């Protein structure tokens, strides 16, 4: 009976460990944006997906911000109640995108038009 008890305890511990591992994997799949998931099938890609009225894959993106923008556009097109937007404006999207590019080590070049606009703001 002691052997049976130890075996049950070992099985229970193993089940708890597997459950904990799958929860960690699930948490790693979700990004900070609504409707955006880290792709398990395609490495280093983000899956954009609508959640209402039905799950619809919008595609795979290199940046989480681009996937989030696709979700926002789909939410506008579907015009469903209770929709959630990731960005309140195009400016917020662009700022978040530039920040993400910097985080992954991509050099973000500012166009001459943007430099002129920035210069006017400083005056």
GROMACS elastic network, one bead per residue, 0.5 to 0.9 nm:
[ bonds ]
;  ai    aj funct       b0    kb
    1     5     6  0.61147   500
    1     6     6  0.86302   500
    2     6     6  0.61883   500
    2     7     6  0.85640   500
    3     6     6  0.51941   500
    3     7     6  0.61923   500
    3     8     6  0.87042   500
    4     7     6  0.50784   500
    4     8     6  0.62335   500
    4     9     6  0.86482   500
    5     8     6  0.51764   500
    5     9     6  0.62189   500
    5    10     6  0.86358   500
    6     9     6  0.50411   500
    6    10     6  0.60851   500
    6    11     6  0.85690   500
    7    10     6  0.50621   500
    7    11     6  0.61296   500
    7    12     6  0.84964   500
    8    11     6  0.50740   500
    8    12     6  0.60260   500
    8    13     6  0.85809   500
    9    13     6  0.61350   500
    9    14     6  0.85496   500
   10    13     6  0.51270   500
   10    14     6  0.61336   500
   10    15     6  0.85852   500
   11    14     6  0.50518   500
   11    15     6  0.60997   500
   11    16     6  0.86327   500
   12    15     6  0.50929   500
   12    16     6  0.62430   500
   12    17     6  0.86687   500
   13    16     6  0.51143   500
   13    17     6  0.62074   500
   13    18     6  0.86929   500
   14    17     6  0.50792   500
   14    18     6  0.62064   500
   14    19     6  0.85600   500
   15    18     6  0.51396   500
   15    19     6  0.60855   500
   15    20     6  0.85410   500
   16    19     6  0.50519   500
   16    20     6  0.60850   500
   16    21     6  0.85572   500
   17    20     6  0.50691   500
   17    21     6  0.61065   500
   17    22     6  0.86674   500
   18    22     6  0.61810   500
   18    23     6  0.86235   500
   19    22     6  0.52259   500
   19    23     6  0.62850   500
   19    24     6  0.87504   500
   20    23     6  0.51267   500
   20    24     6  0.63098   500
   20    25     6  0.86931   500
   21    24     6  0.51442   500
   21    25     6  0.62366   500
   21    26     6  0.86331   500
   22    26     6  0.60723   500
   22    27     6  0.85796   500
   23    27     6  0.61442   500
   23    28     6  0.85735   500
   24    27     6  0.50807   500
   24    28     6  0.61739   500
   24    29     6  0.87328   500
   25    28     6  0.50808   500
   25    29     6  0.63969   500
   26    29     6  0.51861   500
   26    30     6  0.69537   500
   27    30     6  0.56286   500
   27    31     6  0.83615   500
   28    31     6  0.74808   500
   28    37     6  0.85962   500
   28    38     6  0.72037   500
   29    36     6  0.87595   500
   29    37     6  0.53109   500
   29    39     6  0.68919   500
   29    40     6  0.74747   500
   30    33     6  0.79373   500
   30    34     6  0.86110   500
   30    35     6  0.84987   500
   30    36     6  0.66211   500
   30    38     6  0.60255   500
   31    34     6  0.76205   500
   31    35     6  0.83881   500
   31    36     6  0.58090   500
   31    37     6  0.54093   500
   31    38     6  0.64438   500
   31    46     6  0.84436   500
   31    64     6  0.73922   500
   32    36     6  0.76885   500
   32    37     6  0.87210   500
   32    64     6  0.85498   500
   33    36     6  0.55628   500
   33    37     6  0.81697   500
   33    64     6  0.75602   500
   33    65     6  0.78537   500
   33    67     6  0.86403   500
   33    68     6  0.60188   500
   33    85     6  0.88558   500
   33    86     6  0.60820   500
   34    37     6  0.85206   500
   34    48     6  0.88957   500
   34    49     6  0.88122   500
   34    50     6  0.88487   500
   34    68     6  0.69494   500
   34    71     6  0.78124   500
   34    72     6  0.89689   500
   34    84     6  0.71436   500
   34    85     6  0.74653   500
   34    86     6  0.63865   500
   35    47     6  0.81135   500
   35    48     6  0.57783   500
   35    49     6  0.50746   500
   35    50     6  0.58310   500
   35    51     6  0.67420   500
   35    67     6  0.82519   500
   35    68     6  0.69007   500
   35    71     6  0.63141   500
   35    72     6  0.89490   500
   35    86     6  0.89433   500
   36    46     6  0.64476   500
   36    47     6  0.56041   500
   36    49     6  0.63069   500
   36    50     6  0.87185   500
   36    64     6  0.68782   500
   36    65     6  0.88316   500
   36    67     6  0.62329   500
   36    68     6  0.60399   500
   36    71     6  0.77137   500
   37    40     6  0.87906   500
   37    45     6  0.86871   500
   37    46     6  0.55831   500
   37    47     6  0.51353   500
   37    48     6  0.66534   500
   37    49     6  0.79666   500
   37    64     6  0.81851   500
   37    67     6  0.87721   500
   38    42     6  0.87501   500
   38    43     6  0.83332   500
   38    44     6  0.74836   500
   38    45     6  0.63124   500
   38    47     6  0.62177   500
   38    64     6  0.82482   500
   39    42     6  0.54973   500
   39    43     6  0.64215   500
   39    44     6  0.71368   500
   39    45     6  0.55032   500
   39    46     6  0.53036   500
   39    47     6  0.56770   500
   39    60     6  0.78656   500
   40    43     6  0.65119   500
   40    44     6  0.87383   500
   40    45     6  0.84169   500
   41    45     6  0.87123   500
   42    45     6  0.58452   500
   42    46     6  0.83502   500
   42    60     6  0.83657   500
   43    46     6  0.86493   500
   44    61     6  0.87698   500
   44    62     6  0.67472   500
   44    63     6  0.86477   500
   45    60     6  0.59890   500
   45    61     6  0.54320   500
   45    63     6  0.71002   500
   45    64     6  0.80179   500
   46    59     6  0.83097   500
   46    60     6  0.53592   500
   46    61     6  0.50171   500
   46    62     6  0.61805   500
   46    63     6  0.65210   500
   46    64     6  0.56912   500
   46    66     6  0.87037   500
   46    67     6  0.63963   500
   47    57     6  0.72791   500
   47    58     6  0.74040   500
   47    59     6  0.58879   500
   47    61     6  0.63932   500
   47    64     6  0.82196   500
   47    67     6  0.65666   500
   48    56     6  0.85325   500
   48    57     6  0.60703   500
   48    58     6  0.52241   500
   48    59     6  0.56890   500
   48    60     6  0.63104   500
   48    61     6  0.75649   500
   48    64     6  0.84823   500
   48    66     6  0.87301   500
   48    68     6  0.66631   500
   48    69     6  0.88199   500
   48    70     6  0.67527   500
   48    71     6  0.60993   500
   49    55     6  0.63958   500
   49    56     6  0.54279   500
   49    58     6  0.54140   500
   49    59     6  0.75106   500
   49    67     6  0.84275   500
   49    68     6  0.89958   500
   49    70     6  0.85829   500
   49    71     6  0.65231   500
   50    53     6  0.79309   500
   50    54     6  0.70067   500
   50    55     6  0.52447   500
   50    56     6  0.52070   500
   50    57     6  0.66551   500
   50    58     6  0.72945   500
   50    71     6  0.62507   500
   50    74     6  0.72709   500
   50    75     6  0.75079   500
   51    54     6  0.56749   500
   51    56     6  0.70994   500
   51    83     6  0.89418   500
   52    55     6  0.63814   500
   52    56     6  0.84433   500
   52    75     6  0.85164   500
   52    78     6  0.86926   500
   52    80     6  0.73013   500
   52    82     6  0.88837   500
   52    83     6  0.77650   500
   53    56     6  0.89036   500
   53    78     6  0.86672   500
   53    80     6  0.74990   500
   57    60     6  0.83862   500
   58    67     6  0.82448   500
   58    70     6  0.70731   500
   58    71     6  0.74249   500
   58    74     6  0.81715   500
   59    67     6  0.78132   500
   59    70     6  0.85148   500
   60    63     6  0.89713   500
   60    67     6  0.71323   500
   61    64     6  0.69143   500
   61    65     6  0.87366   500
   61    66     6  0.64336   500
   61    67     6  0.56176   500
   62    65     6  0.88783   500
   62    66     6  0.75516   500
   62    67     6  0.80392   500
   63    66     6  0.53279   500
   63    67     6  0.65183   500
   63    68     6  0.87206   500
   63    97     6  0.77606   500
   63   100     6  0.75096   500
   63   101     6  0.80032   500
   64    67     6  0.50871   500
   64    68     6  0.60889   500
   64    69     6  0.86023   500
   64    97     6  0.83013   500
   64   100     6  0.80846   500
   65    69     6  0.61323   500
   65    70     6  0.86684   500
   65    86     6  0.87524   500
   65    93     6  0.70262   500
   65    94     6  0.86235   500
   65    96     6  0.67289   500
   65    97     6  0.55343   500
   65   100     6  0.75027   500
   66    69     6  0.50322   500
   66    70     6  0.63214   500
   66    71     6  0.87666   500
   66    93     6  0.84303   500
   66    97     6  0.73720   500
   67    70     6  0.50891   500
   67    71     6  0.64127   500
   67    72     6  0.87890   500
   68    71     6  0.50710   500
   68    72     6  0.62965   500
   68    73     6  0.87613   500
   68    85     6  0.84036   500
   68    86     6  0.62120   500
   68    87     6  0.81172   500
   68    93     6  0.88156   500
   69    73     6  0.62313   500
   69    74     6  0.86055   500
   69    85     6  0.86051   500
   69    86     6  0.72003   500
   69    87     6  0.74622   500
   69    93     6  0.72562   500
   70    73     6  0.51522   500
   70    74     6  0.61726   500
   70    75     6  0.85787   500
   71    74     6  0.50991   500
   71    75     6  0.61228   500
   71    76     6  0.86969   500
   71    85     6  0.78301   500
   71    86     6  0.80416   500
   72    75     6  0.50557   500
   72    76     6  0.63378   500
   72    77     6  0.87367   500
   72    83     6  0.88039   500
   72    84     6  0.76898   500
   72    85     6  0.53843   500
   72    86     6  0.64476   500
   72    87     6  0.74903   500
   73    76     6  0.51071   500
   73    77     6  0.62457   500
   73    78     6  0.86590   500
   73    85     6  0.88671   500
   74    78     6  0.60239   500
   74    79     6  0.84561   500
   75    78     6  0.51841   500
   75    79     6  0.60436   500
   75    80     6  0.69246   500
   75    83     6  0.62925   500
   75    84     6  0.75974   500
   75    85     6  0.75570   500
   76    79     6  0.52341   500
   76    80     6  0.79473   500
   76    83     6  0.84402   500
   76    85     6  0.88951   500
   77    80     6  0.85289   500
   79    83     6  0.78547   500
   80    83     6  0.60500   500
   85    88     6  0.68746   500
   86    93     6  0.83400   500
   87    90     6  0.72777   500
   87    91     6  0.86095   500
   87    92     6  0.59557   500
   87    93     6  0.57612   500
   87    96     6  0.89335   500
   88    91     6  0.83634   500
   88    92     6  0.65591   500
   88    93     6  0.79340   500
   89    92     6  0.52548   500
   89    93     6  0.64854   500
   89    94     6  0.88197   500
   90    93     6  0.50355   500
   90    94     6  0.61931   500
   90    95     6  0.86485   500
   91    94     6  0.50925   500
   91    95     6  0.61360   500
   91    96     6  0.85398   500
   92    95     6  0.52002   500
   92    96     6  0.61270   500
   92    97     6  0.85004   500
   93    96     6  0.51855   500
   93    97     6  0.60267   500
   93    98     6  0.86263   500
   94    98     6  0.61254   500
   94    99     6  0.85378   500
   95    98     6  0.52322   500
   95    99     6  0.61984   500
   95   100     6  0.86715   500
   96    99     6  0.50753   500
   96   100     6  0.61723   500
   96   101     6  0.86512   500
   97   100     6  0.50953   500
   97   101     6  0.61915   500
   97   102     6  0.86325   500
   98   101     6  0.50626   500
   98   102     6  0.62040   500
   98   103     6  0.86342   500
   98   106     6  0.89887   500
   98   108     6  0.67122   500
   99   102     6  0.51064   500
   99   103     6  0.62009   500
   99   104     6  0.88381   500
  100   104     6  0.64087   500
  100   105     6  0.86661   500
  100   106     6  0.87132   500
  101   104     6  0.53359   500
  101   105     6  0.62595   500
  101   106     6  0.51287   500
  101   107     6  0.72601   500
  101   108     6  0.70138   500
  102   106     6  0.54455   500
  102   107     6  0.64917   500
  102   108     6  0.69776   500
  103   106     6  0.76147   500
  110   113     6  0.81577   500
  110   114     6  0.61556   500
  110   115     6  0.66128   500
  111   114     6  0.51922   500
  111   115     6  0.63191   500
  111   116     6  0.87814   500
  112   116     6  0.62036   500
  112   117     6  0.86020   500
  113   116     6  0.52294   500
  113   117     6  0.62922   500
  113   118     6  0.86432   500
  114   117     6  0.50155   500
  114   118     6  0.60364   500
  114   119     6  0.84977   500
  115   118     6  0.50136   500
  115   119     6  0.60609   500
  115   120     6  0.86805   500
  116   119     6  0.50091   500
  116   120     6  0.63266   500
  116   121     6  0.88028   500
  117   120     6  0.52331   500
  117   121     6  0.64903   500
  117   122     6  0.89788   500
  118   121     6  0.51584   500
  118   122     6  0.65135   500
  119   122     6  0.52494   500
  119   123     6  0.66053   500
  120   123     6  0.53329   500
